[in-house]
């Protein structure tokens, strides 16, 4: 631990030229902001966040955390994917794959880049309920953006207090229940026959209220064989039987009966026709069907003026039927059709206490969480899109048990310290029911049942110096871990059955940063460094089986800067920049070849930039121009190829007005105005060289919303 700390201090002393540029940007921006604000006493609004596991002002938290407010009525976007609303947050990459059979690609500071489906390395929570399972795999589709009020993105060491796979934390919060009855209706249409229809109702009183939101989304897809239909339901009921008690009940469901999978394209096919579908996708009718229902109950009970108790309990079920692009008919193969039934649930409890030492605040939190899942996973032969003979039959279980403690102490008027520790235990069990005995032992499929337990202690410390009322400087250091998911444990080399020898990855992360605000201007700058042991990387991929191994010496370092300004009541700008240097520092072998020391992590651009200029006129008309740019992205560990860098321009506009008792909002947007051709995402380490997932060309979307 001490050796790791010394290494990180050396890194921060050897500040790279890129960080020097950021420092110059910070100082220049502050001077400019002071000049702009000299004639105005107005300030950006204070934002309360829960990123440090207790509510605090975002500006004062010693961590890189951003809050994106959402308004389902005024948003000039379809509100279908998280990628629509998080572009202005540095450090996070959300790539819309134009493939709803595989979900979004989400990574934070290079954690989560290896995922070819689902979300790994980043914890997702919706209203405090995990959308990340105990094994570390999550889904971003749990979040209903139409009914959300804000999204918090926590990056760096402080995220480790959330446990397994917390390379970063993404939290979505549903809007509060209205006191007066209200209803809204939304309708939108766009390119590729995209359709969005939404209905929401809500109302209540000071003691009981609720909201219900239903959204239907469908599209034919930018590419052939990429059509999708999805219905989401999100309901929330809040009861306040007393001033000290708040009970929140949450229910959401997803019904996705169709999501065709066009697969990735080779470079030659991508350059020839990015809209085309891989022929194997048609042969095997690659697609996915998803249904999910989840319910939860959250209690906030004030015990005294100094003590608050929070409790949550939740449960749900998820079913997935998926056809892959191969038959999977060999005895040692697990089939080309996946039939998955999963039940999951959990509970959590934490106690927050507020006190004072020498007249200054000292707050601490104690808590525990238990989360579990149980799944029935079966695999069948894919007979040209039709379910065939059984090739896999397992009952898998995962359970995580965590206890944590955190202290938040203002030990001097200008100094605040946060320290925390989390003890985690993750247990995974595979119960193999597919056993085949044969006179020829080479044709046996034996009982591959087994279990594995991972334990980890994750300490975190942070310090913030309130240099001035408008300047905070902070630093923090922490350790975290990421277990293999059940899907990554599924196969091993030289035999059938799970890879129970795969170890959990551990990382030590450090961060320093500054938060500066002056009137209507806010500037955040952070530099970070992380080094991982036993990083989980792909060893080989064949016959539809991805086999993973552990390697050491994976390093992620970089810098982030964001600048948000309200120049006046009409004009606002925002900028977010990320420099990420994510590399393998030690060489290793895989079926693709030798990964040399110094190779970059695939799926992680070195440079990312987002800028936005928005103009408002008489609180009725809003118009904005957006620019998003990424540098090239390598497609595999051996860096054999890369998706080229790109820059795209988007335009949007909206007009709100009253129509009798209703409030109306008309809006439209044009994405990729100049019709650039580029790969929006890559399939990392794809064994058939089908790395490239094309982004759409120029797209148009128009919509109308009515609120009563």
Secondary structure, 3 states (H helix, E strand, C coil): CHHHHHHHHHHHHCCCHHHHHHHHHHHHHHHHHHHHHCCCCCCCCCCEECCCCCCEEHHHCCCEEEEEECCCCCCCCCCCCHHHCCCCCCCEEEECCCCCCCCCEEEECCECCCCCCCEECCEEEECCEECECCCCEECHHHCCHHHEEEEEEEECHHHHHHCCCCCEEEEEEECCCCCCCEEEEEEEEEHHHEEEEEEEEEEECCCEEEEEEEEEEEECCCCCCCCEEEEEEEEEEEEEEECCEEEEEEEEEEEEEEEECCCCECHHHHHHCCCCCCHHHHHCCCEEEEEEEEEEEEEEEECCCCEEEEEEEEEEEEEEEEECCCCCCCCCCCCCEEEEEEEEEEEEEEEEEEEEECCEEEEEEEEEEEEEEEEEEEEEEEECCEEEEEEEEEEEEEEEEEEEEEEEEEEECCEEEEEEEEEEEEEEEEEECCCECCCCHHHCECCCCEEEEEEEEEEEEEEEEEEECCEEEEEEEEEEEECCCCCCCCCECCECCCCCCCCCEEEEEEEEEEEEEECCEEEEEEEEEEEEECEEEEEEEECCEEEEEEECCEEEEEEEEEEEEECCCCEEEEEEEEEEEEEECCCEEECCEEECCCCECCCCCCEEEEEEEEEEECCCEEEEEEEEEECCEECCCCCCCEECCEEEEEEEEEEEEEECCEEEEEEEEEECCCCCCCEEEECCCCCCCCCEEECCCCEEEEEEEEEC
